[in-house]
Structure formats: C-alpha cells, structure tokens
C-alpha cells in the first residue's frame, strides 16, 4: 500500500555539544542513538525521538564534508534534511529524477534503503525518501535510530513535532515543487503561504528572503516551561519560540 510520512528531521551544528544536551534539557527529550554509519561521511550525530518522528543533529568531524559546506554556505542558518518513510523510495526518486531533481546519494543497509535527492534541485533542504521493512508502522523498525529507539520516547514536555517550516521568496513555487516531488497536494493559507499536509505532520512554506528550512513547530502541554528553559540556557527567545541549530523552534499547546 502506498504511504508517505515524515520520519526524521536533520539539523546541522558546528559541534554536537552543547546543542544536543540543550535540546534534550529544554524540550524534555532523550537521545536514543548515535549512528556509527555517518562516520564515513565525516560526521557524528545524535537522534532524539519526538513521538514517532526523529530529530537528528549532525556535526562535521573533518574538513570537506557536505554538512560542513552547508554550514559555510548558510552561515549556520537553516535545517539540513527532511526525511520521509515511504513505500517505494526508488520509484519516487525516479519520478523526481524525471522532473530534473537529481539523486545525490543512495544508502543501502538492509532492511533499510534510502535515496537522498540533491538539495540544489530540491530547493531549501535535502529530501530523503526511505523504506525499512515494517516502516509503514510509525513505531516500527528504523535502523538509523538504533535497535531500541522507541524506549527513548518522552512526551511529557514535548508531545509531537507538528510542522516543518520552509521559506522562499516564491513560496507558491517552492510549495508546488515539493508537492510534485512528494506527490502531495498543496493548499494556500491565510498568510501568504502554502501548506502540504502529511498523515503525521505538515510542511508550511512561508515568504522569506532566501530558500531554507527555517523552523520546526512542536506541541507541548506547557509552552512557558519550554520557553523558560530555553531562556535559562541562553537562547534567544521571541514569543513562543527560540533559535537553535539554525532553526526557529516554535512551541504551541
């Protein structure tokens, strides 16, 4: 059966610490895994589950990495990758290739298979499409998050990742482009932006000076607790949001 859901968001930081420990402390999350496979790309990482969606932070460990070039190019502003679990990553990637979106990398670690699309062609961020046997179950096996990733799920402070925010000088164009890549319908909102709705999250495209993944939205039972924790750790706070790892984290009840 065809399906597509948001599986993971990847952010980049010059160093993992204190970013990972700060995210964990501020948002009440727990690291479930540090993936040794990313070492071959000159990276180290940490993954923290937010319900069934993984929040990953990666950091370069040597010169000349794609993630390092991303940090240099963007000045550390913007999320790195949006990762989607689906029924047929190769078929979906082939359709993206046909519309001029190149494949940048293929990861094949059975039972996991992922296809990463070129960020320049995707616009705003990398898109990865992947499949793991049983991954139509959002709490099922997912090797990049380790063998026991669900044991680290904590939802008392941060209950869910609800929205990925992209920005563009041409939001309608970017939304339509991602909609074609993902085969998801787009709809205009009331604020000059556009939205793509997935079964477990939304992608919102807003007006902005340049194209990037600008933010993530989360649901929490206690917005004030999270914002106070961010402020206490020295992060810039504005309203119900704070800046970390290149993106604006927004909390809502």
N, C-alpha and C positions, 0 to 999 in steps of 0.2 A: 504494500500500500504506500502511495506517495505521501511524504511528510517533510516538513521543514520546521525546525525550531531553533531558537538561539541557544547555543551550547556554552559559549565562552566569550569573554571579552579580554583582550590582552592590552596592557598598558606598558610603557617603557619608562624606566628611570635610570639615571646615570649609575646609581648604586641601589641594590635591593633595600639596604637599611639606611635610614630608619623608615623608609616608605612602607615596607610590608608590616613591620611591627606597629606602625602608626595606624594603618588601615585596620588591622586586627583590633587594636585597642579602641579606636574611635567608633568603629561600626559593629563591634561585638562579634567578629568573625574569627575563624581558626584556619591555620594553614593545614591543608590535607596532604600536600605532596610537593616535592621538588624533583622535577623530571630530569634524569641524567641524560636523556636523549638530546636535550637542547645544547649540550656542551659542544657538539660537533659544529654548531653554528656560532660558536664563540659567545654563548650566553649562559646565564644562570637564571633560575626562575623560582617562583613560589605561586601556588594556587590556593585560593580560598573559596570554598563554595558559598553561594548565596542561594539557599534552597537548591534547586536543580541546575542553576547556572553557575559556571565557574568564573571567578575574577582572577586573572593572572597578571603578575608583574614580572617583566623580564629586564635584565640588565646586561650590557656587554661586558665580557671578561677579557677582551683583546681588541686591538685596532682592526678596522676594516670590516666590521660586521654591518649587515643591513640595518639592524636596530641602532647601531652607533651612527650610521649615516642619517637615519631618520631623526635622531636627536639633534645632529648638527644642522640638518636642513630646516627643521621646525623650531629650533631653539627650545626644544623640550615641550612644545605645545601640541596637544592632540593625542588621542588614543591611537594605538598601533593596528589592532586587528579585531574584526568581528568574525566569529567562528560559528558556523551553523551545522547542526547534525541533519542529515537528510537520507533519503532512500537510495540515491544514485549520484554520488559526487562526480564520477567520471562523465555520466550523461549530462548532468547540469553544467559541468565545466566545458564540455564540448559545445553546448549551446552558447555559453559565454564566449568561447573562442570564436564562434561563428559571427558574433557581433563585434569582434575586434578586441576582446578582453583576453589577454594572453595568460597562459599558465606560468607561474613563477617557480613553483616547487611542488613536487609530489612526495608525500610521506606514506610509506607502506610498512607498517609494523603490525602484521596480522594479529588479532582480528580487526585492527584499526587501519583505515585508509583515508587519507586526506589530500585534497587538492587546493593549493593556495593560488589565488589569482593575483595578477600583478597590480600593485597599489596605484601605479600611474594610470592604468587602464580602468581600475575600479573607481578611482577618484575618492578622495577623503581618507581612505584607510584600506588596508588589506581586507579581502574577503577570503575566508577558507570554508570549503564545503567538505564535510567528512561523514564517515559512516563506521560504526562499530556493530558487530553482530549483537543484536539486542538493544541498540541505541534508540529504537523507537520508544522505549521506556525511558523517560527523562531521568529516572533514578537508577537506570541500568548500568552495565559496564561501560567505563570510559577510561581506557588506558592512560591518556595524558594526565589524568587526575590521580593516578595511583590505584592500587587494588582495593582500598577501603575508604574511598573518598567520602561516601555518604556519612561515615561516622563523625566527620568534622562539621557537618551542617549545624549551624547555630542560627536560630531565627527569633530569639527573644528581643534583640536590639534591631537588627536589620532583617526584615521579613522576606523581602523579594527585590530583585532587580527588575524594574518595570519598563525602562525605556533607555534606548541608546539615542543620543542627540548628535546629529551631523549638522554642519553649517556650510553654506555656499553662497557666493554672490548670485547664483542662479539656482535657488532651491528647487524649483519645479523641474529643472533639467536633471539635477543630481538625484532627486527622488525617483524620477522616471527611469533613470539609468540603473539605479539599484533595484528598482521594481522589475526591470527586464532581466537583470542578472539573476535575481532570486525568484522570479516568476511570482511576484506578489503585487496585488493591486495597490495603487496609491490614491490618497484622498486629500483634498485641501483642508486645512484647518482654518480657524478664525483669526489667525495672527500672521498671515503671510507665509506660512509654512506648509509642509506636506507630511503625511504620515503613512507608513507601511505597517500593517498590523499582522503579527505572527501569533500562533496559538499561545505563546507564553511570554511575549513581550512586544513592544512597539519600537519602531525606528522613526524618529521625528527629524525632519530636515528643516532647518531654520535659516533665515537670511544671515549672512556674515561676510566679512571681508575676504576670506580665503577658505578653501575647502579643507575641512578636517573633521575628525570625530571630536567634538568639543565637550561632551558631557555624558553623564550617566545619571539616571534617576532611580531612586530606591524607595521602598515603602518601609516605614518604621512605626511602631506604636508610640514612640516618644521622640519627636523631632528635636525638642530642646536638649534632651540628653546627648544626642549625637553632635549637635552643633556646639554645645558647651565643651564636649570632649575634644573637638577639632580646634576650638579656640585655645583650650588649655595646652595643646601641643604646638601652638604657634602657627597654625594655618590661617590664611586669610579667609575670613567668613563674610558672606554677604547674604542677608536674609536667611533662607533655609539651605544654603549651600556653602561649600568650601572647595578650595583648589588643592589637588594633589595629583602627582604623577601626570601632569599635563592636561588634566580634565577637571571640569566642574562637577562635583558630586552634589546632587540635589536630593534632599530628603523630604518626603511627604507622608502624612498619616494615611 
